[in-house]
Amino acid sequence: MGHREDLLEGAKRCLLEKGFARTTARDIVKESGTNLGSIGYHYGSKDALLAQAYIALIEPVADDFESSRIEGRAGKGSLERFQEVWGHLIRSVPEARPIWMMTLEVITQGERLAGIRELLIEAQKQGRSGLAALFTGIEESALPDDVLESEGRFYTTLLNGLMVQWLFDPDSATTAEQLTEGLRRVMERARGEA
């Protein structure tokens, strides 16, 4: 590997161990076996390098979410599909926990992490699109704007809240079954059936 790749790998390890706020340029250099000048030369700044490392860490998690679309057996847009996808996402939490912790760090410390906040804002937009596609079965490139802006935002809001629960207290966090039952009841109440 060259210095650019070494820096990226070192930054990824630092992010997983220390998070954004506590990772220094010297930490990355030590972990990667490179030098301080390499960061500026290859990435422009420590923050830009950390942003790229964060992207590299979240891509496999996003790919795992995408696999839900392939494995899904329930009807697109159905309550069964809703429960199936949430179940898959919840099962991925233990493995993706360090990445979700980093995301929460960015959310709570975003104004102190120049450049990183903008990255997360863009990731949220892409996440809305990916989640809407997962639940509706509509190809991401074909999603109508109204679906993206309503359903995509709805699923993103649920995902963020659910992940906070699972990170804070997995023993009492909402399950896919509970989330689905809650949605079913809300829908019934909205129609005047409950």
C-alpha positions in Angstrom: 0.0 0.0 0.0 1.0 3.6 -0.6 0.9 6.4 2.0 -2.6 7.4 0.8 -4.0 4.0 1.6 -2.0 3.6 4.7 -3.3 6.9 6.0 -6.9 5.9 5.2 -6.5 2.5 7.0 -4.8 4.2 10.0 -7.6 6.8 10.2 -10.3 4.1 10.1 -8.6 2.3 13.0 -8.3 5.6 15.0 -12.0 6.4 14.4 -13.1 3.0 15.6 -10.9 3.3 18.7 -11.1 7.0 19.6 -13.9 8.6 17.5 -13.7 11.9 15.6 -13.1 14.4 18.4 -10.2 12.5 20.1 -8.3 11.4 17.0 -5.3 13.7 16.3 -3.2 13.9 13.2 -0.3 12.4 15.3 -2.5 9.4 16.2 -3.2 8.8 12.5 0.5 9.1 11.6 1.5 6.7 14.4 -1.2 4.2 13.4 -0.4 4.4 9.7 3.4 4.5 9.8 3.5 7.6 7.7 4.3 11.3 8.4 2.4 14.4 9.2 3.1 15.9 5.7 1.4 13.0 4.1 -2.0 14.0 5.5 -1.9 17.4 3.8 -0.4 16.1 0.6 -2.9 13.3 0.1 -6.1 14.6 1.8 -5.6 18.3 2.4 -6.4 18.1 6.1 -7.0 15.7 9.0 -10.7 16.4 8.8 -10.9 15.6 5.1 -9.0 12.3 5.8 -11.4 11.5 8.7 -14.3 12.2 6.5 -13.0 9.8 3.9 -12.3 7.2 6.6 -15.8 7.5 7.9 -17.3 7.0 4.4 -15.1 3.9 4.0 -16.4 2.6 7.3 -20.1 3.2 6.7 -20.2 1.8 3.1 -20.2 -1.8 4.2 -23.1 -1.0 6.6 -25.1 0.6 3.8 -24.3 -2.4 1.6 -25.7 -4.7 4.3 -28.9 -2.7 4.4 -29.1 -3.0 0.6 -29.0 -6.8 1.0 -32.3 -6.6 2.7 -33.9 -5.7 -0.6 -32.5 -8.8 -2.2 -33.5 -11.2 0.7 -37.0 -9.7 1.2 -39.8 -12.1 0.7 -42.7 -10.1 2.0 -44.8 -7.9 -0.3 -43.3 -4.5 -1.1 -44.8 -1.8 1.1 -46.5 -4.4 3.4 -46.4 -4.5 7.2 -44.7 -7.9 6.8 -42.0 -6.2 4.7 -41.8 -3.4 7.2 -41.1 -5.9 10.0 -38.7 -8.0 7.9 -36.5 -5.0 7.0 -36.4 -3.6 10.5 -35.6 -7.1 11.8 -32.6 -7.3 9.5 -31.4 -3.8 10.4 -31.7 -4.5 14.1 -29.7 -7.8 13.7 -26.9 -5.7 12.2 -26.6 -3.4 15.2 -24.0 -5.4 17.2 -21.6 -5.5 14.3 -22.2 -1.9 13.2 -22.2 -0.5 16.8 -18.9 1.4 16.5 -20.1 3.1 13.3 -23.4 4.1 14.9 -21.5 5.4 17.9 -19.3 7.6 15.5 -22.5 8.8 13.8 -23.9 9.9 17.2 -20.7 11.6 18.0 -21.0 13.6 14.8 -24.6 14.4 15.6 -23.8 15.7 19.1 -20.4 17.3 18.3 -21.1 18.3 14.7 -20.5 22.0 15.1 -17.0 21.2 16.5 -16.1 18.9 13.6 -15.6 21.1 10.6 -16.4 19.4 7.3 -17.7 16.2 9.0 -21.1 17.6 9.7 -21.6 18.4 6.0 -20.7 14.8 5.2 -23.3 13.5 7.5 -26.0 15.8 6.1 -25.2 14.4 2.6 -25.2 10.9 4.0 -28.7 11.5 5.5 -30.0 12.5 2.1 -28.6 9.3 0.6 -29.9 7.3 3.5 -33.4 8.6 2.9 -33.2 7.4 -0.7 -31.8 4.0 0.2 -34.3 3.4 3.0 -37.3 4.4 0.9 -36.1 2.0 -1.8 -35.7 -0.8 0.7 -39.2 -0.5 2.1 -41.1 0.3 -1.1 -39.3 -1.9 -3.5 -38.9 1.0 -6.0 -35.5 1.3 -7.5 -33.6 4.2 -5.9 -33.1 5.9 -9.2 -36.9 5.8 -9.9 -38.1 7.1 -6.6 -40.6 9.9 -7.0 -39.7 13.1 -5.1 -42.8 12.8 -2.9 -41.9 9.3 -1.8 -38.3 10.3 -1.0 -39.4 13.4 0.9 -42.2 11.8 2.9 -41.5 8.1 3.3 -37.7 8.4 3.1 -37.8 11.0 5.9 -40.2 8.8 7.9 -37.9 5.8 7.7 -34.8 7.8 8.5 -36.4 9.3 11.6 -37.4 5.8 12.7 -33.9 4.4 12.0 -32.1 7.2 14.0 -34.4 6.8 17.0 -34.2 3.0 16.9 -30.4 3.1 16.7 -30.2 5.4 19.8 -32.4 2.9 21.7 -30.2 0.0 20.7 -27.0 1.8 21.5 -28.2 3.0 24.8 -30.0 -0.1 26.2 -30.2 -3.1 23.9 -32.1 -5.1 26.5 -35.1 -2.8 26.4 -34.8 -1.4 22.9 -37.8 -1.7 20.5 -38.0 -4.8 18.4 -39.1 -5.1 14.8 -42.2 -6.8 16.0 -43.0 -4.0 18.5 -42.3 -1.3 15.9 -44.6 -3.0 13.4 -47.4 -3.5 15.9 -47.1 0.2 16.8 -47.4 1.2 13.2 -50.4 -1.1 12.7 -52.2 0.5 15.6 -51.3 4.0 14.5 -52.7 3.3 11.1 -55.9 1.8 12.6 -56.4 4.8 14.9 -55.8 7.2 12.0 -58.6 5.4 10.0 -60.9 5.5 13.1 -60.8 1.7 13.6 -59.3 1.7 17.1 
